[in-house]
Amino acid sequence: MRSSRKAYLSVSLLGILFIASCGSDSSTEEIATVDSAVVVDSTATPTEDSLPSEEGQVTAIPDGATEIIPTGDLSVFAGKSVGIANLAPVPGAERFTKIVQACVEANGGSVDFQDVGGDATKLPVLLEAWAAAKVDAIFNAGIDMTGQESIIKKFNDANTPILTWGAGNPAGVINLTPETEEEGRNWGRYLVEKFGGEGDVLLVTAQNPSLQSREKGLKEILGTSNMKLTIVGESAGFSAESAQKSTETALLANPNYKAVIGSFGSLASGATIAVEAAKSEAVVLGANGDPEEFDAIRKGGAFKMTLAGGHEFGGQSACKIAAGIIGGGSAPGAAGKEIFTTSVIVTAENNPQSGSAEGTARRLYQMP
């Protein structure tokens, strides 16, 4: 680890210093209204030296943060088995989990990859099965582990690392994630600047810890402006179809939204379909930096901005951290603190011209 005094969370490819929710029980219910007074190749075979270097464009970490440098010999996966729990078959989850799977398998390990299709209630059964099978590590993308303290302790006692991406931060789990609350603030900053702090904003979301954090940051910034926030979405509704339906209903009730935010990559895609079909003038903002979001920005339609949190880098880092623990080391950094990946805001000005990964090299850090 090493300390950094750099002042901003991220720096875009062009040096832009911008900066990865809680759903309702139905697709149309308004949950809350705020009235304000290193290029990572996701197709490459991960190896010991596959993490991006810090040469060239590299995102900065916040003032006072401590940088986390993953260490671990990936060859320890030879003959080992791991369980991977995936939130849903969408890029925002699989860009982490598929990288982990490739990393483990390329280094001689075996993987039990399980997709829960957005249904978090399936996780306890998976965890119990992996405990019985005595897997050597567990990875989880996006599935809330609240309430799983007993099984988490069982894995901790067996020195079986649990590494998650955007799935909350319960005790005994190493959670890697973009600094999602700050990402939410940057949605707000973007909108306040673009619209002069006036107008209605729609957030289309689903129930997930990282989405809730983005929502919190967004509310903080919009609460200092005259912008009103309405929140819609289905609980665990992570599909584009769900977001499209929620957005269509909201636009019928209020066709004058200045912006629609999809708090997850697939949600932004669904929201864009609804906005363009309604011939709304609203701009669409997204999160994750999924390939489909870059394509939408290139298209030049309603979709204008996304937050790219470095999922591929997170997956490679998680694999290396797990290898270090399996090899007899300890978890990096301070126990119980989330490990953040630097995040980049992507617009037409710095959108990748081709390819599926935003190309700024990432870093990991913990806050005091």
C-alpha positions as CSV (number, residue, x, y, z in Angstrom):
1,M,0.0,0.0,0.0
2,R,1.0,3.6,-0.4
3,S,-0.6,6.9,0.4
4,S,-1.6,9.5,-2.2
5,R,-2.4,13.2,-1.9
6,K,-4.0,13.5,-5.3
7,A,-7.1,15.6,-5.0
8,Y,-9.7,14.0,-7.3
9,L,-11.4,10.7,-7.6
10,S,-10.8,10.3,-11.3
11,V,-9.4,11.9,-14.4
12,S,-10.8,11.1,-17.8
13,L,-8.9,10.4,-20.9
14,L,-9.0,14.1,-21.7
15,G,-8.2,15.2,-18.2
16,I,-11.9,16.0,-17.3
17,L,-12.2,16.1,-13.6
18,F,-15.7,14.6,-13.3
19,I,-16.4,11.4,-12.0
20,A,-20.2,4.0,-10.1
21,S,-30.6,3.0,-5.4
22,C,-33.3,1.8,-4.1
23,G,-36.2,0.4,-6.1
24,S,-39.9,0.6,-5.4
25,D,-42.1,-2.4,-5.0
26,S,-43.7,-1.8,-8.3
27,S,-42.6,-0.4,-11.7
28,T,-44.6,2.8,-11.4
29,E,-44.6,3.8,-7.8
30,E,-42.8,7.0,-7.0
31,I,-40.5,6.3,-4.1
32,A,-39.3,9.7,-3.2
33,T,-39.2,13.2,-4.5
34,V,-36.5,15.7,-3.5
35,D,-37.4,19.3,-3.7
36,S,-34.3,21.3,-3.4
37,A,-34.2,24.8,-1.8
38,V,-4.3,1.1,-18.6
39,V,-6.5,-0.4,-20.9
40,V,-8.1,-3.7,-19.6
41,D,-8.9,-6.2,-22.3
42,S,-11.8,-8.2,-21.1
43,T,-11.1,-11.0,-23.7
44,A,-7.5,-11.5,-22.8
45,T,-6.4,-14.5,-20.8
46,P,-5.5,-13.2,-17.3
47,T,-2.0,-14.0,-16.1
48,E,0.3,-12.9,-13.3
49,D,1.3,-9.8,-15.1
50,S,-2.1,-8.9,-16.6
51,L,-3.1,-6.0,-14.4
52,P,-2.7,-2.7,-16.1
53,S,0.4,-0.6,-15.4
54,E,0.3,2.9,-14.1
55,E,2.1,4.4,-17.2
56,G,0.3,7.0,-19.3
57,Q,-3.2,8.1,-18.4
58,V,-4.0,7.0,-14.8
59,T,-6.9,8.0,-12.6
60,A,-6.1,9.8,-9.4
61,I,-7.3,8.8,-6.0
62,P,-8.7,11.2,-3.3
63,D,-6.6,13.3,-1.1
64,G,-5.7,11.3,2.0
65,A,-6.7,7.9,0.6
66,T,-4.4,4.9,0.8
67,E,-3.7,3.0,-2.4
68,I,-4.1,-0.7,-2.4
69,I,-1.8,-2.8,-4.5
70,P,-3.0,-6.4,-5.0
71,T,-0.3,-9.0,-4.5
72,G,-0.6,-12.8,-5.0
73,D,0.7,-15.6,-7.1
74,L,-2.1,-16.6,-9.5
75,S,-0.5,-20.1,-9.9
76,V,-2.0,-21.0,-6.5
77,F,-5.3,-21.5,-8.2
78,A,-4.0,-24.8,-9.8
79,G,-6.2,-27.5,-8.5
80,K,-8.4,-25.1,-6.5
81,S,-12.1,-24.6,-6.8
82,V,-14.1,-21.3,-6.5
83,G,-17.7,-20.4,-6.5
84,I,-18.9,-17.3,-8.5
85,A,-22.3,-15.8,-7.8
86,N,-23.5,-13.5,-10.6
87,L,-26.4,-11.1,-10.1
88,A,-27.9,-11.4,-13.6
89,P,-26.7,-12.1,-17.2
90,V,-26.0,-8.4,-17.9
91,P,-22.6,-6.7,-18.7
92,G,-22.6,-4.8,-15.4
93,A,-22.2,-8.0,-13.5
94,E,-20.4,-10.3,-16.0
95,R,-17.7,-7.8,-16.8
96,F,-16.5,-8.6,-13.2
97,T,-17.4,-12.3,-12.9
98,K,-16.3,-13.5,-16.3
99,I,-12.9,-11.9,-15.8
100,V,-12.6,-13.7,-12.5
101,Q,-13.7,-17.0,-14.1
102,A,-11.1,-16.6,-16.9
103,C,-8.4,-15.7,-14.3
104,V,-9.0,-18.8,-12.2
105,E,-9.4,-21.2,-15.1
106,A,-6.4,-19.9,-16.9
107,N,-4.3,-20.7,-13.9
108,G,-5.5,-24.2,-13.4
109,G,-8.5,-23.8,-11.1
110,S,-12.1,-24.9,-11.5
111,V,-15.2,-22.6,-11.3
112,D,-18.8,-23.2,-10.3
113,F,-20.5,-20.2,-12.0
114,Q,-24.0,-19.5,-10.8
115,D,-26.3,-16.8,-12.1
116,V,-29.3,-15.9,-9.8
117,G,-31.2,-14.0,-12.5
118,G,-31.6,-11.0,-10.2
119,D,-33.1,-13.1,-7.4
120,A,-31.0,-12.5,-4.3
121,T,-33.0,-15.1,-2.3
122,K,-31.1,-17.8,-4.3
123,L,-27.8,-16.8,-2.7
124,P,-28.0,-18.6,0.7
125,V,-28.5,-22.0,-1.0
126,L,-25.4,-21.4,-3.1
127,L,-23.3,-20.4,-0.2
128,E,-24.3,-23.5,1.8
129,A,-23.5,-25.7,-1.2
130,W,-20.1,-24.1,-1.6
131,A,-19.4,-24.4,2.2
132,A,-20.2,-28.2,1.9
133,A,-18.0,-28.5,-1.1
134,K,-15.2,-26.6,0.7
135,V,-14.4,-24.3,-2.2
136,D,-11.2,-22.2,-1.9
137,A,-12.7,-18.8,-2.6
138,I,-16.1,-17.1,-3.4
139,F,-16.8,-14.2,-5.7
140,N,-20.0,-12.3,-5.9
141,A,-21.1,-9.6,-8.3
142,G,-24.0,-7.4,-7.1
143,I,-25.9,-9.7,-4.8
144,D,-26.6,-8.2,-1.4
145,M,-25.1,-10.3,1.4
146,T,-26.9,-8.7,4.3
147,G,-28.3,-11.3,6.6
148,Q,-25.7,-13.9,5.7
149,E,-23.5,-13.3,8.7
150,S,-23.5,-16.9,9.9
151,I,-22.4,-18.5,6.6
152,I,-19.8,-15.6,6.1
153,K,-18.3,-16.5,9.5
154,K,-18.1,-20.1,8.5
155,F,-16.1,-19.2,5.4
156,N,-13.9,-16.8,7.5
157,D,-13.1,-19.5,10.0
158,A,-12.0,-21.8,7.1
159,N,-9.9,-18.9,5.7
160,T,-11.9,-18.9,2.5
161,P,-11.9,-15.4,1.1
162,I,-15.1,-13.8,-0.1
163,L,-14.7,-11.0,-2.6
164,T,-17.6,-9.0,-3.9
165,W,-18.2,-6.3,-6.5
166,G,-20.8,-3.7,-5.6
167,A,-22.6,-6.0,-3.2
168,G,-22.5,-4.1,0.1
169,N,-19.9,-4.4,2.8
170,P,-20.9,-6.8,5.6
171,A,-18.2,-7.9,8.0
172,G,-15.9,-10.6,6.8
173,V,-16.3,-9.7,3.1
174,I,-13.8,-7.9,0.9
175,N,-15.9,-5.6,-1.2
176,L,-14.4,-3.9,-4.3
177,T,-16.6,-1.3,-5.9
178,P,-16.4,2.1,-7.6
179,E,-17.0,4.9,-5.1
180,T,-20.7,4.8,-6.0
181,E,-21.8,7.6,-3.7
182,E,-19.3,10.0,-5.4
183,E,-20.6,8.7,-8.8
184,G,-24.1,9.7,-7.8
185,R,-22.8,13.2,-6.9
186,N,-21.3,13.4,-10.3
187,W,-24.6,12.6,-12.0
188,G,-25.9,15.5,-10.0
189,R,-23.0,17.9,-10.8
190,Y,-23.4,17.1,-14.5
191,L,-27.1,17.8,-14.5
192,V,-26.9,21.0,-12.4
193,E,-24.3,22.4,-14.7
194,K,-26.1,21.3,-17.9
195,F,-29.5,22.6,-16.9
196,G,-28.6,25.5,-14.5
197,G,-30.0,23.7,-11.5
198,E,-33.6,23.8,-12.8
199,G,-36.0,21.0,-13.9
200,D,-37.3,17.5,-13.2
201,V,-35.1,14.4,-13.1
202,L,-36.2,10.8,-13.2
203,L,-34.1,8.0,-11.6
204,V,-34.9,4.4,-12.8
205,T,-33.4,2.0,-10.3
206,A,-33.6,-1.4,-8.6
207,Q,-32.8,-2.7,-5.2
208,N,-29.0,-3.1,-4.7
209,P,-26.5,-1.6,-2.2
210,S,-24.3,0.1,-4.8
211,L,-27.4,1.6,-6.5
212,Q,-28.6,2.9,-3.2
213,S,-25.3,4.7,-2.7
214,R,-25.5,6.3,-6.1
215,E,-29.0,7.5,-5.3
216,K,-27.7,9.0,-2.0
217,G,-25.0,11.0,-3.8
218,L,-27.4,12.2,-6.4
219,K,-29.9,13.4,-3.8
220,E,-27.1,15.3,-2.0
221,I,-26.2,17.4,-5.0
222,L,-29.7,17.9,-6.4
223,G,-30.8,18.9,-2.9
224,T,-28.7,22.1,-3.3
225,S,-30.4,23.1,-6.5
226,N,-34.0,23.6,-7.8
227,M,-34.1,20.2,-9.5
228,K,-36.8,17.7,-8.5
229,L,-36.0,14.0,-8.4
230,T,-38.6,11.3,-8.9
231,I,-37.6,7.6,-8.4
232,V,-39.2,4.6,-10.1
233,G,-38.3,1.0,-10.7
234,E,-39.1,-2.5,-9.8
235,S,-37.4,-4.2,-6.9
236,A,-34.6,-6.4,-8.4
237,G,-35.8,-5.2,-11.8
238,F,-32.4,-5.1,-13.5
239,S,-33.5,-5.8,-17.0
240,A,-33.8,-3.3,-19.8
241,E,-37.4,-4.3,-20.3
242,S,-38.2,-3.4,-16.7
243,A,-36.5,0.0,-17.0
244,Q,-38.3,0.7,-20.3
245,K,-41.7,-0.1,-18.8
246,S,-41.0,2.1,-15.7
247,T,-39.7,5.0,-17.9
248,E,-42.7,4.8,-20.2
249,T,-45.1,5.1,-17.3
250,A,-43.2,8.0,-15.8
251,L,-43.1,9.9,-19.0
252,L,-46.8,9.6,-19.5
253,A,-47.3,11.2,-16.0
254,N,-44.7,13.9,-16.7
255,P,-43.4,14.4,-20.3
256,N,-41.2,17.3,-19.2
257,Y,-38.3,15.5,-17.6
258,K,-35.0,17.1,-18.4
259,A,-33.1,13.9,-17.7
260,V,-33.6,10.2,-17.1
261,I,-30.9,8.3,-15.2
262,G,-30.6,4.5,-15.4
263,S,-28.7,3.5,-12.2
264,F,-27.4,0.4,-13.9
265,G,-26.2,-0.3,-17.4
266,S,-29.2,-2.3,-18.5
267,L,-31.5,0.2,-16.9
268,A,-30.1,3.0,-18.9
269,S,-30.5,1.0,-22.1
270,G,-34.2,0.4,-21.3
271,A,-34.7,4.1,-20.3
272,T,-33.1,5.2,-23.6
273,I,-35.6,3.1,-25.7
274,A,-38.5,4.6,-23.8
275,V,-37.2,8.2,-24.1
276,E,-36.6,8.0,-27.8
277,A,-39.9,6.2,-28.5
278,A,-41.7,9.0,-26.7
279,K,-39.8,11.6,-28.6
280,S,-38.8,13.2,-25.3
281,E,-36.1,15.8,-25.2
282,A,-34.7,14.3,-22.0
283,V,-31.1,13.3,-21.9
284,V,-30.2,9.8,-20.5
285,L,-27.4,9.1,-18.1
286,G,-26.1,5.7,-17.2
287,A,-23.6,3.9,-15.0
288,N,-21.1,1.0,-15.4
289,G,-19.5,1.9,-18.7
290,D,-20.9,-1.2,-20.4
291,P,-20.1,-1.6,-24.1
292,E,-23.7,-1.0,-25.0
293,E,-23.5,2.4,-23.3
294,F,-20.4,3.4,-25.3
295,D,-22.3,2.4,-28.4
296,A,-25.3,4.5,-27.4
297,I,-23.1,7.5,-26.9
298,R,-21.5,7.0,-30.3
299,K,-25.0,6.8,-31.8
300,G,-25.6,10.4,-30.8
301,G,-29.2,9.9,-29.5
302,A,-30.7,10.6,-26.1
303,F,-27.9,8.7,-24.2
304,K,-25.3,11.3,-23.3
305,M,-23.2,10.1,-20.4
306,T,-22.1,7.1,-18.3
307,L,-20.0,6.4,-15.3
308,A,-17.3,3.8,-16.1
309,G,-16.2,2.1,-12.9
310,G,-13.5,-0.3,-14.2
311,H,-15.3,-3.6,-13.8
312,E,-12.6,-5.6,-15.7
313,F,-9.9,-4.1,-13.5
314,G,-11.9,-4.9,-10.4
315,G,-12.3,-8.6,-11.5
316,Q,-8.5,-8.9,-12.2
317,S,-7.7,-7.3,-8.8
318,A,-10.2,-9.5,-6.9
319,C,-8.6,-12.6,-8.5
320,K,-5.1,-11.5,-7.4
321,I,-6.3,-10.6,-3.9
322,A,-7.9,-14.0,-3.5
323,A,-4.7,-15.7,-4.7
324,G,-2.7,-13.8,-2.1
325,I,-5.0,-15.0,0.7
326,I,-5.2,-18.6,-0.6
327,G,-1.4,-18.5,-0.7
328,G,-1.2,-17.7,3.0
329,G,-1.3,-13.9,2.9
330,S,-3.7,-11.6,4.5
331,A,-6.4,-9.3,3.0
332,P,-4.9,-6.0,1.8
333,G,-5.6,-2.8,3.5
334,A,-7.7,-2.1,6.6
335,A,-10.2,-4.9,7.5
336,G,-13.8,-3.9,7.2
337,K,-13.2,-1.0,4.8
338,E,-14.4,-1.1,1.2
339,I,-11.8,-1.1,-1.5
340,F,-12.7,1.5,-4.2
341,T,-11.8,1.5,-7.8
342,T,-11.4,4.9,-9.5
343,S,-14.2,5.8,-11.8
344,V,-14.4,7.9,-15.0
345,I,-17.2,9.9,-16.5
346,V,-17.6,9.2,-20.2
347,T,-19.3,11.5,-22.7
348,A,-19.0,12.1,-26.4
349,E,-15.9,14.1,-25.7
350,N,-13.9,11.1,-24.4
351,N,-16.0,8.1,-25.4
352,P,-13.8,5.3,-26.7
353,Q,-13.8,5.3,-30.5
354,S,-13.9,1.6,-30.6
355,G,-13.7,-1.4,-28.4
356,S,-15.6,-2.4,-25.2
357,A,-13.4,-1.1,-22.4
358,E,-12.9,2.6,-21.4
359,G,-9.1,2.9,-21.6
360,T,-8.0,4.8,-18.5
361,A,-5.8,2.8,-16.2
362,R,-7.5,2.3,-12.8
363,R,-6.3,2.2,-9.2
364,L,-7.6,0.8,-5.9
365,Y,-7.8,2.7,-2.6
366,Q,-9.3,2.9,0.8
367,M,-10.5,6.0,2.6
368,P,-9.5,6.7,6.2
